[in-house]
Each structure stands twice: as C-alpha cells, then as structure tokens.
Amino acid sequence: MLFIYSILDLMIKLLYNYSMYDIFYIGNPSEQLFKDLKQRFPTAKYADSVIEAKQKSLTKMLWIVYNNLVIDKNFNFDYSVDEYDDTYTHVFQNGEFYDGVALMPKNSHHGPGEIKARFYINKKFVEIQASLPVVSDFDKVFISYNEPNADENYERILERFPDVKRIHGIKGIHQAHIAAASLCETEMFWIIDGDAQLMEHFAFDYIPEHHNKEAVHVWRSLNPVNGLVYGYGGVKLFPTEKTLVMDVDKPDMTTSISDKFVAMDKISNITAFNTDPFNTWKSAFRECVKLSSKIIDRQKDEETNRRLRTWCTYTENNPEYGTYALKGAKAGASYGARHRNNKDELKKINDFDWLKEKFDGNF
C-alpha cells in the first residue's frame, strides 16, 4: 500500500511539475498559511514537528516550511540538490535573513536547539528568496511603571509598530501583566518592558508551533552594564488565558504562568535599566535575589551562578550608574541567599515601594 501511495505521489508531482521532494508545513492544518500552501502545491503535507515530518517523508530529502512564512510567489520548490550536496541542510532566504524554508536530508540528525533556532550546523545557504516572514498578529503590549526612559522607548517602538498598546503605572509585576492580558483579544500576546530598546532586526514575526501555544517564550536581551546576554528583560510571548489566571504568589512572574517554557536564541532588545540611581539599583537587586535564591523554575545551577558572579563583580567600560548596579547586585545576592526558603520575604522584590525604602535606607 505504501508503495502504491508513493507512486501516486510521484505521478502527481510529475504531472504538476512540482518538487521531487516532499513539502511539509510545520503547524496546524487549519491555519490559513497551510491552506494557501496547499492550494499552490497540492502535494504539500503537514506535521507537528520537523522530527515527525522526517518520519512521514517518502523522499530522500524534504522541504520544511515553518508556520510563520509566506512562500514567495516566484518560488516553486523546484530546486534540486546534487548528490555531493545531499548531506547538507539547505537554507533559503527569508526576506533579508537566512532563517526560512529549509531543504534537509530525511536521515539527517538535528538537535532540539538547531530546530528551535533554525540554525542548522551542517548547512548551506542558498541565495534564492523562498519566503517572507509573517508579522505575528498577536497583540503587543508595552508595560511601564516609573522607568525614566519609558516614554522615549515607547515612541520609538510606535514608529515601527503603531499597533502596540500600553499599560502604565499598574502597581505589582503580576498585576501589570494581568492588566496587559486583559487588553488582548488574541490567544497569545507580546510583552515589551518599559526599559527595553528594541533591536532593529526584531520584528515580532515568530509564530509558535501548535503544541507550544501554551508556553511562555522569552527572547534574549543585552545587559548594557555587564554585557550579559540572556532572558533578563527580553521580549516575551505569553499565552493570554494562562496569564489572566497566573499564580500571583510566586516571586518570579515569568515562571508563574505556565509549566512550559521556551528560551529563544535571538536577541530582542537592550535592557536599558541604568537610567538613574534607584532604577539601576532596583533592577540589579531584584534579578540577583532571583539568581541567588534559585527561585526561577528549571534554572541550571552552573549557568545561574556564572550570571550572578558577573552581576556582582563586573561592569563594562564604566557604564552610567554602574556603581549602583554593583551595589544592588551584591545586596540582592545577599538577600536572596538569606531568604532562600522564605517565599514571603522573596515576594517583597515585586513591591516597588518596599524596594524604594530599602534603597533610601542604604544611600
């Protein structure tokens, strides 16, 4: 039966002059992008993951189309690979970047990190535009409190993304994010912090696979004080319904929403928290309490300890208010270690009035 199916599939491809390789859409078949792909290329199939697509494929190589790509009208999946190149994953242009459509060997091995980042190790770039990125239609919310640079950051974002909403002045980290979720009408929504300065390349064009739509996604951010690059202050993508009913008793808000977490590899922004003495000290204090107390779910001790050491010992080229960052980091590290098993004490880091009193008492 499989042989007959394979022959029929091949005949259809020959009849319509389609690719000799299977085409797989990674996503849900009910999505409009798959319907559009299927209309142009009737032999296209779908799968929940790249791994599943490889298992289903009947050809030596297969096309992978992610669910945030619009196939270029001039691209016909008619590219063929020479035998000496058929062990490579071929990555095609997606607008100005090479992170779009991929043509990969059925028997290739890709680690989870490669697939998630679309950064394949054994790859070749093909200078053919196969797709354009889809800008996500998820709502976007800018959350600010008393950050001195918030208005400037928001205006800069609006120049590129005029539909970004704003929540301002809501007391409490959890409560501010619940208020942001209540503004949204989409199943997921983007969060941009008040001190975030978006990178020029960041475009809100990520659309999660169906099985990850209840996961918290966090992009990486550049710390201007100590040069660290990780999820601290990065752009986030949250499931809306889960955010509305999050556990407000957890000190770390990001891990209180879902038991699914996806760390994204791209840098989304600079977290410009060093704007005045208090905000610099407060930001460093809060983050180092989390790191030293190990309250962040699924954290890795070695990675966490390395970040904490950097916060507490290093500043890059005398950045503005760097001294306050070091003092806040050391105070936060001490406080977190001292109250590691006391959730009530750890929750205080989300009370900005308490933080201001603590800051005023030390300066």
C-alpha positions as CSV (number, residue, x, y, z in Angstrom):
1,M,0.0,0.0,0.0
2,L,2.9,2.4,0.9
3,F,4.5,1.6,-2.5
4,I,1.2,2.5,-4.4
5,Y,0.9,5.7,-2.4
6,S,4.5,6.6,-3.2
7,I,4.0,6.0,-6.9
8,L,0.8,8.1,-6.9
9,D,2.5,10.9,-5.1
10,L,5.3,10.9,-7.6
11,M,2.9,10.9,-10.6
12,I,1.1,14.0,-9.2
13,K,4.4,15.8,-8.7
14,L,5.5,15.0,-12.3
15,L,2.1,16.0,-13.7
16,Y,2.1,19.4,-12.0
17,N,5.9,19.9,-12.3
18,Y,6.3,20.1,-8.5
19,S,9.3,19.4,-6.4
20,M,10.6,15.8,-6.4
21,Y,10.9,16.2,-2.6
22,D,8.1,16.1,-0.1
23,I,6.9,19.5,1.2
24,F,6.0,19.7,4.9
25,Y,4.2,22.5,6.7
26,I,5.1,22.6,10.4
27,G,2.0,23.6,12.1
28,N,-1.8,23.1,12.2
29,P,-3.6,22.1,9.0
30,S,-6.4,24.5,9.9
31,E,-4.1,27.5,9.6
32,Q,-4.6,29.8,6.6
33,L,-0.9,29.6,5.7
34,F,-1.2,25.9,5.2
35,K,-4.3,26.2,3.2
36,D,-2.6,28.8,0.9
37,L,0.4,26.5,0.5
38,K,-1.8,23.5,-0.3
39,Q,-3.7,25.5,-2.9
40,R,-0.5,26.2,-4.8
41,F,1.1,22.9,-4.1
42,P,-1.5,20.1,-3.7
43,T,1.1,17.5,-2.6
44,A,2.1,19.5,0.5
45,K,1.6,17.8,3.8
46,Y,1.7,18.9,7.4
47,A,3.4,17.7,10.6
48,D,3.6,18.9,14.2
49,S,7.4,18.9,14.2
50,V,10.4,18.5,12.0
51,I,11.0,15.1,13.5
52,E,7.5,14.0,12.6
53,A,8.0,15.3,9.0
54,K,11.1,13.3,8.6
55,Q,9.3,10.2,9.8
56,K,6.4,10.7,7.3
57,S,8.5,11.7,4.3
58,L,8.8,9.3,1.4
59,T,11.7,11.1,-0.3
60,K,15.4,11.3,0.3
61,M,15.2,15.0,1.1
62,L,12.2,17.1,2.3
63,W,11.2,20.7,2.3
64,I,10.4,22.3,5.7
65,V,8.0,25.3,5.7
66,Y,7.5,26.9,9.1
67,N,4.2,28.4,10.1
68,N,5.4,32.0,10.1
69,L,6.5,32.0,6.4
70,V,4.7,33.3,3.3
71,I,6.1,31.5,0.3
72,D,7.4,33.9,-2.3
73,K,5.1,33.9,-5.4
74,N,8.1,33.1,-7.7
75,F,9.3,30.2,-5.6
76,N,8.1,26.7,-6.8
77,F,10.1,24.2,-4.7
78,D,11.8,23.1,-7.9
79,Y,15.3,23.4,-6.5
80,S,17.3,20.1,-6.8
81,V,20.4,19.1,-4.8
82,D,23.4,17.5,-6.4
83,E,24.4,14.1,-4.9
84,Y,27.6,15.5,-3.4
85,D,25.5,18.1,-1.5
86,D,22.7,15.9,-0.3
87,T,24.0,15.6,3.3
88,Y,23.6,19.3,3.9
89,T,20.5,21.2,5.1
90,H,19.9,23.9,2.5
91,V,18.5,27.1,4.0
92,F,16.8,29.7,1.7
93,Q,16.4,33.4,2.1
94,N,13.5,34.7,4.2
95,G,13.4,38.4,3.3
96,E,16.9,39.6,4.2
97,F,17.8,36.7,6.5
98,Y,18.6,33.0,6.0
99,D,16.1,31.5,8.5
100,G,13.2,30.5,6.3
101,V,12.4,27.4,4.1
102,A,14.8,24.5,4.6
103,L,15.6,21.5,2.4
104,M,17.1,18.8,4.5
105,P,18.0,15.1,4.2
106,K,15.5,12.7,5.6
107,N,18.1,10.9,7.6
108,S,19.9,14.0,9.0
109,H,20.1,14.5,12.7
110,H,19.3,17.9,14.2
111,G,19.4,18.7,17.8
112,P,16.4,20.4,19.5
113,G,18.4,23.7,19.7
114,E,19.1,23.7,16.0
115,I,15.5,23.2,15.1
116,K,14.2,25.8,17.6
117,A,16.7,28.4,16.4
118,R,16.6,27.3,12.8
119,F,20.4,27.5,13.0
120,Y,21.5,24.2,11.4
121,I,25.1,23.2,12.0
122,N,25.6,21.2,8.8
123,K,24.1,23.7,6.4
124,K,24.4,25.6,3.1
125,F,22.9,29.0,2.3
126,V,21.0,29.3,-0.9
127,E,20.8,32.8,-2.4
128,I,17.2,32.3,-3.5
129,Q,14.3,34.1,-1.8
130,A,11.8,31.4,-0.9
131,S,9.7,33.3,1.6
132,L,8.9,36.4,3.5
133,P,8.3,36.5,7.3
134,V,4.8,36.9,8.6
135,V,4.4,39.6,11.2
136,S,2.6,38.0,14.1
137,D,-1.0,39.1,14.5
138,F,-0.7,38.6,18.3
139,D,-1.5,41.7,20.3
140,K,1.6,43.6,21.6
141,V,1.7,45.5,24.9
142,F,4.3,47.8,26.3
143,I,4.4,47.7,30.1
144,S,5.9,50.6,32.0
145,Y,5.9,51.9,35.6
146,N,8.3,54.6,36.5
147,E,11.2,54.0,34.1
148,P,12.7,57.4,33.1
149,N,13.2,56.3,29.5
150,A,9.8,54.6,29.1
151,D,8.1,57.3,27.0
152,E,11.1,57.6,24.7
153,N,11.3,53.8,24.3
154,Y,7.5,53.6,23.6
155,E,7.6,56.3,20.9
156,R,10.5,54.6,19.2
157,I,8.6,51.3,19.1
158,L,5.5,53.0,17.7
159,E,7.4,54.3,14.8
160,R,7.8,50.7,13.6
161,F,4.8,49.1,15.2
162,P,2.0,51.6,15.6
163,D,-0.4,49.0,16.9
164,V,1.5,48.4,20.2
165,K,-0.7,49.0,23.2
166,R,0.5,50.3,26.6
167,I,-0.1,49.6,30.3
168,H,1.4,52.2,32.6
169,G,1.6,52.7,36.3
170,I,0.0,49.4,37.5
171,K,1.4,48.5,40.9
172,G,2.8,45.0,41.1
173,I,4.5,42.9,38.4
174,H,1.9,40.2,38.2
175,Q,-1.0,42.7,38.3
176,A,0.5,44.7,35.4
177,H,0.8,41.6,33.2
178,I,-2.7,40.5,34.1
179,A,-3.9,44.0,33.1
180,A,-2.0,43.7,29.8
181,A,-3.5,40.3,29.1
182,S,-7.0,41.8,29.7
183,L,-6.4,44.3,26.8
184,C,-5.7,41.5,24.4
185,E,-8.0,39.6,22.0
186,T,-5.5,37.1,20.6
187,E,-4.6,33.7,22.1
188,M,-1.1,34.9,22.8
189,F,0.4,38.4,23.3
190,W,3.8,40.0,23.2
191,I,5.3,41.9,26.2
192,I,7.8,44.7,25.9
193,D,9.2,46.1,29.1
194,G,9.4,49.8,29.8
195,D,13.2,49.9,29.7
196,A,13.5,47.9,26.5
197,Q,15.2,49.3,23.4
198,L,14.2,47.0,20.5
199,M,16.9,45.8,18.2
200,E,16.4,46.9,14.6
201,H,16.1,43.3,13.3
202,F,13.4,42.3,15.8
203,A,10.1,42.1,14.0
204,F,7.5,40.1,16.1
205,D,7.5,37.6,13.3
206,Y,7.6,34.4,15.4
207,I,4.6,32.1,15.4
208,P,4.9,29.1,17.8
209,E,4.1,25.6,16.7
210,H,0.6,24.5,17.8
211,H,1.9,22.4,20.8
212,N,3.8,25.4,22.1
213,K,1.0,27.9,22.2
214,E,0.6,27.5,26.0
215,A,4.3,28.0,26.6
216,V,6.0,31.2,27.9
217,H,8.6,32.3,25.3
218,V,11.4,34.6,26.3
219,W,13.9,36.2,24.0
220,R,17.4,37.2,24.9
221,S,18.4,40.7,25.9
222,L,21.7,42.6,26.1
223,N,22.6,44.0,29.5
224,P,24.4,47.3,28.9
225,V,26.1,47.3,32.3
226,N,27.9,44.0,32.4
227,G,27.5,42.6,28.9
228,L,25.4,39.5,29.9
229,V,23.1,38.2,27.2
230,Y,20.2,36.1,28.4
231,G,16.5,36.3,29.1
232,Y,16.7,39.1,31.7
233,G,14.5,42.0,30.4
234,G,13.9,40.3,27.0
235,V,10.7,40.5,24.9
236,K,8.2,37.8,25.9
237,L,5.3,36.0,24.3
238,F,2.7,34.8,26.7
239,P,-0.5,32.7,26.5
240,T,-3.3,35.1,27.2
241,E,-5.7,32.9,29.2
242,K,-3.0,31.5,31.4
243,T,-1.6,34.9,32.1
244,L,-5.1,36.1,33.3
245,V,-5.1,33.3,35.9
246,M,-1.4,33.2,36.8
247,D,-0.2,32.3,40.3
248,V,0.4,35.8,41.8
249,D,2.1,34.3,44.9
250,K,5.2,33.2,43.0
251,P,8.1,35.7,43.3
252,D,9.2,35.2,39.7
253,M,6.4,36.3,37.4
254,T,7.6,34.7,34.2
255,T,7.6,31.2,35.5
256,S,4.3,31.6,37.3
257,I,2.2,31.4,34.2
258,S,2.9,28.0,32.5
259,D,4.8,24.8,33.1
260,K,6.0,25.1,29.5
261,F,8.9,27.4,28.8
262,V,10.8,28.2,25.6
263,A,14.1,30.2,25.6
264,M,14.5,31.9,22.3
265,D,18.0,32.4,20.9
266,K,17.7,35.7,19.2
267,I,18.5,39.0,20.9
268,S,15.3,41.1,21.0
269,N,16.5,44.3,22.8
270,I,18.9,46.1,25.1
271,T,17.5,46.3,28.6
272,A,18.5,49.9,29.4
273,F,17.8,49.8,33.1
274,N,20.7,52.1,34.1
275,T,18.7,55.3,33.9
276,D,19.1,56.7,37.4
277,P,20.4,55.5,40.8
278,F,17.3,53.9,42.1
279,N,16.1,52.1,38.9
280,T,19.6,50.8,38.3
281,W,20.0,49.5,41.9
282,K,16.4,48.1,42.0
283,S,16.8,46.2,38.7
284,A,20.1,44.6,39.8
285,F,18.8,43.9,43.3
286,R,15.6,42.1,42.0
287,E,17.5,40.0,39.4
288,C,20.2,38.9,41.9
289,V,17.7,38.0,44.5
290,K,16.2,35.6,41.9
291,L,19.5,34.2,40.9
292,S,20.9,33.7,44.4
293,S,17.7,32.2,45.9
294,K,17.3,29.8,42.9
295,I,13.6,30.6,42.7
296,I,13.5,30.5,38.9
297,D,11.9,27.2,37.8
298,R,14.1,25.0,35.6
299,Q,17.2,27.1,36.2
300,K,20.6,25.5,35.8
301,D,22.9,26.0,38.8
302,E,26.1,26.4,36.9
303,E,24.6,29.0,34.5
304,T,22.8,30.8,37.3
305,N,26.0,31.0,39.4
306,R,28.0,32.4,36.5
307,R,25.5,35.1,35.8
308,L,25.3,36.0,39.5
309,R,29.1,36.3,39.7
310,T,29.1,38.6,36.7
311,W,26.4,40.8,38.1
312,C,28.3,41.2,41.3
313,T,31.8,41.7,40.0
314,Y,31.8,43.3,36.6
315,T,30.8,46.4,34.7
316,E,31.7,47.2,31.1
317,N,33.7,50.4,30.4
318,N,32.3,52.4,33.4
319,P,28.7,52.4,32.2
320,E,26.4,55.1,33.6
321,Y,25.3,54.2,37.1
322,G,27.4,51.1,37.1
323,T,28.3,51.6,40.7
324,Y,24.6,51.4,41.7
325,A,24.2,48.2,39.6
326,L,27.1,46.5,41.5
327,K,25.7,47.6,44.9
328,G,22.2,46.5,44.0
329,A,23.5,43.1,42.7
330,K,25.6,42.4,45.9
331,A,22.7,43.4,48.2
332,G,20.3,41.3,46.2
333,A,22.6,38.3,46.2
334,S,22.9,38.5,50.0
335,Y,19.2,39.0,50.5
336,G,18.3,36.1,48.2
337,A,20.7,33.7,49.8
338,R,19.5,34.7,53.3
339,H,15.8,34.2,52.5
340,R,16.1,31.3,50.0
341,N,13.4,29.3,51.7
342,N,11.1,32.1,52.7
343,K,8.6,32.9,49.9
344,D,7.0,35.8,51.8
345,E,10.4,37.6,52.0
346,L,11.2,36.8,48.4
347,K,7.8,38.2,47.2
348,K,8.8,41.6,48.5
349,I,11.0,42.2,45.5
350,N,7.8,42.8,43.5
351,D,6.8,45.7,45.9
352,F,8.4,48.8,44.4
353,D,7.5,50.9,47.5
354,W,9.4,48.4,49.7
355,L,12.3,48.5,47.3
356,K,12.4,52.3,47.4
357,E,12.5,52.3,51.2
358,K,15.3,49.7,51.1
359,F,17.3,51.8,48.6
360,D,16.8,55.1,50.6
361,G,17.9,53.3,53.8
362,N,21.2,52.4,52.1
363,F,22.1,55.7,50.4
